[in-house]
Amino acid sequence: MSKSSLPNPDLKGKVAIITGASRGIGRVCALELAKRGCGIVIAAKTTEPKKNLPGTIFTVADEVRKIGSKALPFKLDIRDAKRCEECVKKTIEYFGKAPDILVNNASALWWQKIEDTPMKKYDLITSINARGTFAMTKACLPHMQEQGFGRIICMSPPIAPIGFNGRTAYNVSKFGMTMVALGVSEEYKGENITAHSLWPATIIESLASINFKLGERAMWRKPEILADCVVGLIGEGQDFSGKMLIDELYLRSRGYKDEDFVKYRCDPNVEPPKLLLQETSDVWVFRGDVNKVEDDKTKDITSKL
């Protein structure tokens, strides 16, 4: 492995709220932070496993505790701003301190053209992605400001004037998440509160990629690449803030070389295509309703899959 300058902070005494942490990327982020001593709030909706959706706030809490860190499972629908405030309140009660870290990971996927997007669906994805991220961040910020430390990471793409074909409604909602990070960075400059957006270059292995059938597994990277970025960003100083980051590019900026990315491959013999990089991400797949995936697949550009 190449010599890396990626921060690897000791997080003992720190507390992180991670939304959408009952499975997938959020779960892996929770476990990586727990390995460094961080207390974890698993903030998600799932309290009972469902078909095609294993994992709950309680199963992840058990995993965190087995690592040796404290865990608070909290049932949260981030569309409910009062529950977001209650989540922060319960965090303070349980851990005896306010959250230091917020990972805005909870999100809804909708990759369809404008004419194929019902307003009800538009309202849903914007209320989860943009509004939910805003509400959860708003609930945390006064406490972060009071304690003089805060690290906020939004799992959302860089804002760019390309990649809208079949993504308009989705981009409105996800760019809203990115704007929250940019706003925090400007509004809290000099107060040791940083915020970034973080986005993968490739499809990431998760129940979303599995259930929505986003290509073969060899096309994916493991979620650990995003978790490693989250750890690094928590350890960065307050002068590093307001960045719209791609996972691979951030890691390369900290010394990673080609060989360092092999460990993230789902298939060790195949380097996944960078389908989520905006400069290469003209529409190639349509997804929205997990029950209509087979219908959506008939519209896919199979040359990219």
N, C-alpha and C positions, 0 to 999 in steps of 0.2 A: 504494500500500500504506500502511496506517496505521502510525503510529509505535508500535513495539513495545518492550517491556522484556524480551523473551525473551532469556535469556543465550545468547551465542554464543562458547563458550570455545575458546581455543587448546589443542589436545590433543597438541601435540608432546611426546614423552617419556612419554605415557600409553599404557597397554595395556588393551585390552578383550577379554574373552571373550564371544562371542555364540553362544548355542546355537541350533540350527536355522537356521544362517546360510547354508546352501547354496542357498537360493532365497527368494523372497517377502519378507516383512517383515524377516526376519533379514538377508538379503542387502542390502536397501536401508539398513538401520541400519549395517551394516558399511561400506558405501561412503560414507555421510554422515560417519561418524566418521573414516574414512581421509582424507577431504578436509581435515580439520582437523589432520592429522598423527598421528593415533592409530594405533598398531600394533594389528593385529586377529588374534585367534584365531578361525578359522572352525571351530566345534565342531559337527559334525553327522554323520549316519550315511552320507550318500550319497557314494560314491567313484566310481560309474559312473552315467551318466545312464540313466533308465528311461523307459518309455513313459508319457506324460502327466506326467513329473517331470523336466524338464530341469534342469541345474545340479548341480554337485558342490562339495565343499569345495575342490577344486583350481581349478575355473573361477572361483570367487569370489576365491580367493587371487590368481589372475592379475589380476583386475580391480582388487583393492586395490593390487597392486604397480604397475600401470599408472598409478594415481593418484599414486604416489610414496611410499606407506607400506609398512612391513614387514608380512608376513602369514605366519601359521602355520596350515596346514590340519591339523586334528586329527580323526580319525575317532572319534566319540563316540556311544554309546548311553547317555543319561543315566540309564537304569535300572540301570546298572552303577556303583555308588559308587566302586569302585576305579579305574575309568577316569576318573571325574570328578577324583579325586585326581591321577591320572597327567597329566591335561590341565593342571592347575595346575603340576605339576612341570615338564612340558615347556615351558610358557609361561615359567617362570623361567629355564630353561636357554637358551631361544632368544632371549629379549629381554633377559636379564640383570637382570630385575626381576619382581616379582610383578604380577598383574593389578590395575589401578586400578578397572576398570569391569566389571560383569557384567550382561549383558542375558539374562534367562531368557525366551527366546522359544520354544524347542522345546515343542511341545504336540500333543495328540491331540484330535480332535473326536468327540463322540458326543452327538447330540441325539435322544434317544428316551425314551419313558416308562419308568417303573420296570419294569413287567411285560415290556417288550420289551428289557430290558438283561440279557444273559447275565452271570453273575458273572465269567466269563473276560474279557469286555470291560470290566467295571467295574474289575477288577484291572489291566488294561492301561492304561486312561486315568489311574487314580490313581497308578500306578507311574511313568508318564511325567510327568504334570503336577505333582502334589503332591510325590511322593517324589523325582523327578528334580530338581526345582527346589530342594528342601531339600538334597539331596546336593551339588549343584553350588555352592550358596551356602555350605554348611558347609565345603567344600574351600577356598574363597576367603577366608573371613573372617579366619582367623588371620594371613594375609599382609597383608591390608588393615589390620588392627589394628596390626601391627608397623610398617608404613610410614606410618600416620597419615592414610590417605586411602582412601575406598571409595565407589563409587556403584553401587547395585544397583537394577535395574528389572525387575519381573516383569510380563509381558504377560498380565494377568488382570483380571477385573472387580471393581468395588467389592462388598463383602459387603452384601447387602440381603435382607430377608425376602420378596422378591417375585421373579417370573420363574423359578419352579421347574417350571412345567407343561411336561413334555417335556424338562427340563434337570436333573433331580435328580442323576443320576450325574455329569454334566458339571460341575455347580456344586460338588459335593463336591470334585472334583479341582481345579477352577480357583480356588475359594475357598481351597484349601490353598496355592496359589501366593501369593495375596494375603496370607494369614496369615504366610507366610515373610517378606514385606516388612515387615509390621507388627512382627513379632518382632525383626527386625534393627534396626529404628528404635528400639525401646525398649531392647534389650540393649546397643546401641552408642552410645547418646545421649552427646554431648559428645566423641566420639572421631573426628569428621569422617568418619563412615561413615553414609551416608543410604540409605534404601530406600523405594521406592514401588511401587504397582501402577499399570498404565497400560492403558486399554481404549478402543477406538474407539467413537464414537457411531454410525457407519455400518458396513456391510459394507466391507471393504478388499479391493482387487484383489490376488489372490494365486492360486496354483495350487489352494488350497483352495476359494476362491470360484468358480473356473473349473470344477474337476473335480466339485465337489459341486453345481454349477449353482444358486448362490444368487442367482437373479434375473438381470436384465439388467445389462450393464456400466454403464449410465447410473445404476444404483442404488448404485454403488460410489464410494469415494474411493481415491486412490492411496496406497500405503504410505508415501510421503514425509511424510504428516501425522504418523504415529507416529515416524518417524525424527527429524523436527524437534523433537518433544516429548522424545525421548531426549537429543538434544543439549542442549536447554534444561535438563533435569533434572540432567545431569552438571554444568552450570555453576552450578546453584543452590548456595547456602551450606548449611552443616551444620544451620542452624536450620530449614530447610525439609525435612522428612522425615516419613515415615509417612503419606503421603497416598494415598488411593485415588482415582485421577484418571481422568477421561474426556478424551480428546485435545482435543476442541473446547473444552471448558470450561476446561481448563488454558491453552490458547492465548488464549482470551478474557480470562482473568485477567491475561495478560501484554500486553494491549493490542490483540489481533486483533479486527478488525471483520468484518462480513459479507463485504465485498469481498475480504478476505484469504484466504477459504476457497475462492474460485473456482478457484485454481490446483491445488487438490487433487481437483477433480472429474475423473472419468474421461470424462464427457461435459461439455464446457465450458458447455453450454446447460441442463443439468439439475442441480438441487441434490438430492443423494441423501437419501432418507428416513433418519431416525435410528432404525433398527430395533433397534440393540443397546442403546439406552438402556433401563435396567431398568423405568422407569416406563411404558414403552410396549411392552415386549417380552413380552407374553403369547405363548404358543406360536403360531408361524406357519409353521414349516417343520420337518420331521423329516429328519435326516441321520445317517449313521453309517458304512455300508459303501459305499465309492465304486463298488463293482460293483453296488449295488442302488439307485442314485440314482433311476432311473426308477420303481421301485416306491415309494420314499419320496415322490417328487413327487406321487403320487396322493393323499397325505394333506395336502399343503400348503394353506394358506389363501391362495388365489390373489389375493384382493383386496389383499394386502400386497405381492405380487410384481408 
